[in-house]
Amino acid sequence: MFRTKTVEQSIQDTEEPEHTLRRDLSALDLTVFGVGVVIGTGIFVLTGKVAKENAGPSVALAFVLAGVACALAALCYAEFASTVPVAGSAYTFSYASLGELPAWIIGWDLILELALGCAVVAVGWSSYIRSLLDNAGWHLPGVLTGSHHGTLGFDLLACILVLVLTGILVAGMKLSSRVTTVVVGVKVTVVLLVIIAGAFFINGDNYHPFVPPSKGTEGGSGLAAPLIQLMFGFTPSNYGVMGIFAAAAVVFFAFIGFDIVATAAEETRNPQRDVPRGILGSLAICTLLYVAVSIVVTGMEKYTDLSTEAPLADAFKAVGHPVWAGVISFGAAVGLVSVCMILLLGQSRVFFAMSRDGLLPRFFSTVHPRFGTPHRSTILLGVVVAIVAGFTSIDVLAELVNIGTLFAFVVVALGVVILRRMRPDLPRAFRTPFVPAVPVLSVLGSLWLMLNLPAETWVRFAIWMAIGVVLYFVHGRRNSRLNVR
């Protein structure tokens, strides 16, 4: 159960003709992927919501803290991706350091995280498009707009989006990269326009007090309460210095996705150099954009007056420029397309890597002879996610994405320390600085954020993990390629 797959074996498996992915990506492509998946509706919604409810104008500092926490994890991902440039990201890294069962568990976790993340994003995109269609006088039948308030329906637009993006991913990484570049270009342009335009309406008085006085909050009850409250009786406070930390725990999730860059390491022309650049570059760009947007929105309107549903759009309405609300909605709708595509990409690469190792049926690890993509795993997962997106309700599923990502961060950070001890001889194009201090800080930060999630999220996560362990013993352990080496 804890047998490891050496780095040399992992790299050797990528050279098998039927299981070799085409190397088409550059550092710029990877950076675009990272920005494309991280910048979503959160930049238009989460900034104002957290400013009003948790930190006031000091939400900008919360984004900086969250960015630092992500940077700790990013440094660990960068070392692993440059040392083991193989598809699968945290799954492959775990196989090389922690062993087969931990690798299976993290792979199973990533499949859940990326599938649910893609479904949730597709549903969000569908709601934006329906809103634009309603404004134009075109209305979809209620039964084709998804499930709402206990009534069963099918979200046709979300399903179509996932299927179209699946087709693009099957057709090749270069085409996927070009589509993503165009979409991300539009999205970032809209964000920059909003920042520049909003800067002209900033009122300095709205920044006072920059750190509002601390105010206690009432905790939840039962399984809806954060796990840390049930374990230690600790309840967070809003505003003040502790409010900044509480806000950082919330806005951290706006950064989720940069780790997907590592899943494309095997399809990168020079992974040892380009993957660390893509991971760290995309994280730096996203942090700067988040901080700039938070400064603008809290300067345009007093934090106590911000709306929680569309704070940036409503801030422009408050200063007499409602046309910008339409621009923001357009940017959000376009931006979600790239988020959905890159989540699908990451999921199919993890599934492909697990299949190539025999832990999932080997049928799904065959590469298309013309396009050089894992077409079978991409199509299977695309259809499943399309169905899930058609019937899903996003309220419950979003937090499962968060806990899955944080769990991956913990495993990768631990893996860096273990592999440094097990294989100090390995050539590392990028080395995480201050080991073990940086990995340990990354683990502690991720665990702290996990403890702030509701207990019911932990229960659902534990059930999914239990199902995965059963599948490992039923199929994966017996069919692992390490059995025949």
Residue pairs with C-beta under 8 A, 6 or more apart in sequence:
1 99
1 100
1 101
1 477
2 98
2 99
2 100
2 101
2 102
3 99
3 100
3 482
4 95
4 96
4 97
4 98
4 99
4 100
4 422
5 95
5 96
5 100
5 103
5 357
5 482
6 96
7 83
7 84
7 96
7 423
7 426
9 485
10 84
10 86
10 92
10 95
10 96
11 84
11 85
11 86
13 19
13 86
13 356
13 357
13 481
14 20
14 21
14 86
14 87
14 266
18 366
18 367
19 356
19 365
19 366
19 367
20 367
20 372
21 87
21 173
21 266
21 267
21 352
21 367
21 372
21 373
21 374
22 172
22 173
22 267
22 371
22 372
22 373
23 266
23 267
23 268
23 269
24 172
24 173
24 174
24 177
24 267
24 269
24 372
25 173
25 177
25 264
25 267
25 268
25 269
25 274
26 268
26 269
26 270
26 274
27 270
27 273
27 274
27 277
27 278
27 281
29 177
29 181
29 268
29 278
30 261
30 264
30 268
30 274
30 275
30 277
30 278
30 279
30 281
30 282
31 277
31 278
31 281
31 282
31 285
32 177
32 180
32 181
32 184
32 282
33 177
33 180
33 260
33 261
33 264
33 278
33 282
33 342
33 345
34 257
34 258
34 260
34 261
34 278
34 279
34 281
34 282
34 283
34 285
34 286
35 184
35 188
35 282
35 285
35 286
36 180
36 183
36 184
36 187
36 335
36 338
36 339
36 341
36 342
37 257
37 258
37 260
37 338
37 339
37 342
37 343
38 254
38 255
38 256
38 257
38 258
38 282
38 283
38 286
39 184
39 187
39 188
39 191
39 286
39 289
39 335
39 339
40 121
40 124
40 254
40 332
40 335
40 336
40 339
41 124
41 332
41 335
41 336
42 251
42 253
42 254
43 191
43 254
43 289
43 290
43 293
44 293
44 310
44 311
44 312
44 313
44 328
44 331
44 332
45 309
45 310
45 311
45 312
46 250
46 251
46 254
47 59
47 63
47 251
47 290
47 293
47 294
47 297
47 311
47 312
48 297
48 298
48 306
48 307
48 308
48 311
48 312
48 314
48 315
49 306
49 308
49 311
50 59
50 62
50 247
50 250
50 251
51 57
51 59
51 294
51 297
51 298
51 303
51 306
51 311
52 303
52 304
52 306
52 308
52 311
53 238
53 308
54 62
54 238
54 239
54 243
54 246
54 247
54 250
55 61
55 62
55 211
55 212
55 238
55 239
55 243
55 244
55 246
55 247
56 209
56 210
56 211
56 212
56 239
56 243
56 298
56 303
57 206
57 207
57 209
57 210
57 211
57 295
57 298
57 299
57 303
58 210
58 211
58 212
58 243
58 244
58 247
59 244
59 247
59 251
59 294
59 298
59 303
60 291
60 294
60 295
60 298
61 244
62 244
62 245
62 247
62 248
62 250
62 251
63 248
63 251
63 254
63 287
63 290
63 291
63 294
64 287
64 291
65 244
65 245
65 248
66 248
66 251
66 252
66 254
66 255
67 255
67 283
67 286
67 287
67 290
67 291
69 248
69 252
69 442
69 445
69 446
69 449
70 252
70 255
70 258
70 283
70 287
71 280
71 283
72 413
72 438
72 439
72 441
72 442
72 445
73 259
73 409
73 412
73 413
73 442
73 445
73 446
74 258
74 259
74 279
74 280
74 283
75 280
75 432
75 433
75 438
75 442
76 409
76 412
76 413
76 415
76 416
76 432
76 438
76 439
76 442
77 89
77 90
77 258
77 259
77 261
77 262
77 279
77 412
78 275
78 276
78 279
78 280
78 430
78 432
79 276
79 416
79 428
79 430
79 431
79 432
80 93
80 262
80 412
80 415
80 416
80 419
81 89
81 261
81 262
81 265
81 271
81 275
81 276
81 279
81 430
82 271
82 272
82 273
82 275
82 276
82 428
82 429
82 430
83 419
83 426
83 427
83 428
83 429
83 430
84 92
84 93
84 96
84 265
85 265
85 266
85 268
85 271
85 272
85 275
86 92
86 265
86 266
86 353
87 263
87 264
87 265
87 266
87 267
87 349
87 350
87 352
87 353
88 95
88 107
88 263
88 349
88 350
88 352
88 353
88 354
89 110
89 259
89 260
89 262
89 263
89 265
89 346
89 349
89 350
89 408
90 106
90 107
90 110
90 259
90 262
90 408
90 411
90 412
90 415
91 103
91 106
91 107
91 110
91 350
91 353
91 354
92 103
92 353
93 411
93 412
93 415
93 419
94 102
94 103
94 106
94 107
94 411
94 412
94 415
95 103
95 357
96 415
96 419
97 414
97 415
97 416
97 418
97 419
97 422
98 411
98 414
98 415
98 418
100 359
100 476
100 477
100 480
100 482
101 469
101 472
102 411
103 359
104 354
104 359
104 468
104 472
104 476
105 465
105 468
105 469
105 472
106 407
106 408
106 411
107 350
107 353
107 354
107 359
108 464
108 465
108 468
108 471
108 472
109 404
109 407
109 408
109 464
109 465
109 468
110 346
110 347
110 350
110 404
110 408
111 347
111 350
111 351
111 381
112 400
112 404
112 464
113 400
113 401
113 404
113 405
113 408
114 260
114 343
114 344
114 346
114 347
114 350
115 347
115 381
115 384
115 385
115 388
116 388
116 392
116 397
116 398
116 400
116 401
116 404
117 256
117 257
117 343
117 401
118 162
118 340
118 343
118 344
118 347
118 385
118 389
119 158
119 162
119 385
119 388
119 389
119 392
119 394
119 397
120 392
120 394
120 397
120 398
120 401
121 336
121 339
121 340
121 343
122 155
122 158
122 159
122 161
122 162
122 336
122 340
122 385
122 386
122 389
123 146
123 155
123 158
123 389
123 392
123 394
124 336
124 394
125 157
125 158
125 161
125 333
125 336
125 337
125 340
126 145
126 146
126 155
126 157
126 158
126 161
126 389
128 329
128 332
128 333
128 336
129 157
129 333
130 140
130 145
130 157
131 329
132 329
132 330
132 333
133 139
133 140
140 156
140 157
142 153
143 153
143 154
144 153
144 154
144 155
144 156
144 157
145 153
145 155
145 156
146 153
146 154
146 155
146 158
146 390
146 391
146 392
146 393
147 153
147 155
147 391
147 392
147 393
152 391
154 390
154 391
155 389
155 390
155 391
155 392
156 390
158 386
158 389
158 390
159 386
159 387
159 389
159 390
160 386
161 337
161 340
161 389
162 340
162 344
162 382
162 385
162 386
162 389
163 382
163 383
163 386
165 337
165 340
165 341
165 344
165 382
166 344
166 378
166 379
166 381
166 382
166 383
166 386
168 175
168 176
168 179
168 341
169 176
169 341
169 344
169 345
169 348
169 373
169 378
169 382
170 368
170 371
170 373
170 375
170 378
170 379
171 371
171 373
172 371
172 372
172 373
173 264
173 267
173 372
173 373
176 341
176 345
179 341
180 338
180 341
180 342
183 334
183 335
183 337
183 338
183 341
184 335
184 338
186 331
186 334
186 335
187 331
187 334
187 335
187 338
188 289
190 327
190 328
190 330
190 331
190 334
190 335
191 289
191 293
191 331
193 327
194 293
194 296
194 312
194 324
194 327
194 328
194 331
195 289
195 292
195 293
195 296
197 316
197 321
197 324
198 296
198 297
198 299
198 300
198 312
198 315
198 316
199 296
199 299
201 299
201 300
201 316
201 319
201 321
202 296
202 299
202 300
203 299
203 300
204 299
206 298
206 299
206 300
206 301
206 302
206 303
207 298
207 299
211 239
211 240
211 241
211 243
211 244
212 239
212 240
212 243
212 303
213 239
213 240
214 237
214 238
214 239
214 240
214 241
214 242
214 243
215 237
215 238
215 239
215 240
215 243
216 235
216 237
216 238
217 235
217 236
217 237
217 238
218 235
219 225
219 226
219 229
219 235
220 226
220 229
220 454
222 455
223 454
223 455
223 456
223 459
224 454
224 455
224 456
225 454
225 455
226 236
226 451
226 452
226 453
226 454
226 455
227 450
227 451
227 452
227 453
227 454
227 455
227 458
228 234
228 451
228 452
229 235
230 455
231 451
236 242
236 246
236 249
236 452
237 243
237 246
238 246
249 448
249 449
249 452
251 290
252 449
253 402
253 405
254 290
255 283
255 286
255 287
255 290
256 401
256 402
256 405
257 339
257 342
257 343
258 279
258 282
258 283
258 286
259 279
259 405
259 408
259 409
259 412
260 342
260 343
260 345
260 346
261 275
261 278
261 279
261 282
262 275
262 279
263 345
263 346
263 349
263 350
264 275
264 345
264 346
264 349
265 271
265 275
266 349
268 274
268 275
268 278
272 429
272 430
273 429
276 429
276 430
293 312
296 312
297 306
297 311
297 312
297 315
298 306
300 315
300 316
300 318
300 319
301 311
301 314
301 315
301 318
301 319
305 318
306 314
306 315
307 314
310 325
310 328
312 328
313 324
313 325
313 328
313 329
314 325
316 322
316 323
316 324
316 325
316 328
317 325
344 378
344 381
344 382
344 385
347 381
347 385
348 374
348 377
348 378
348 381
348 382
349 374
351 360
351 364
351 374
351 377
351 380
351 381
352 364
352 365
352 374
352 377
354 360
355 361
355 362
355 363
355 364
355 365
355 374
355 377
356 362
356 365
356 481
357 480
357 481
357 482
358 476
358 479
358 480
358 481
358 482
358 483
359 472
359 475
359 476
359 479
359 480
360 475
360 476
361 475
361 479
362 479
363 376
364 374
364 376
364 377
364 380
365 374
365 376
365 377
366 374
366 375
366 376
367 373
367 374
367 375
368 374
368 375
396 460
399 453
399 454
399 457
400 457
400 460
400 461
400 464
402 449
402 453
402 457
403 450
403 453
403 457
403 458
403 461
404 461
406 446
406 447
406 449
406 450
407 446
407 450
407 461
409 442
409 443
409 446
410 442
410 443
410 446
410 447
410 450
413 439
413 440
413 442
413 443
413 446
414 439
414 443
416 432
416 435
416 439
417 435
417 436
417 439
417 440
419 426
420 435
420 436
432 438
432 439
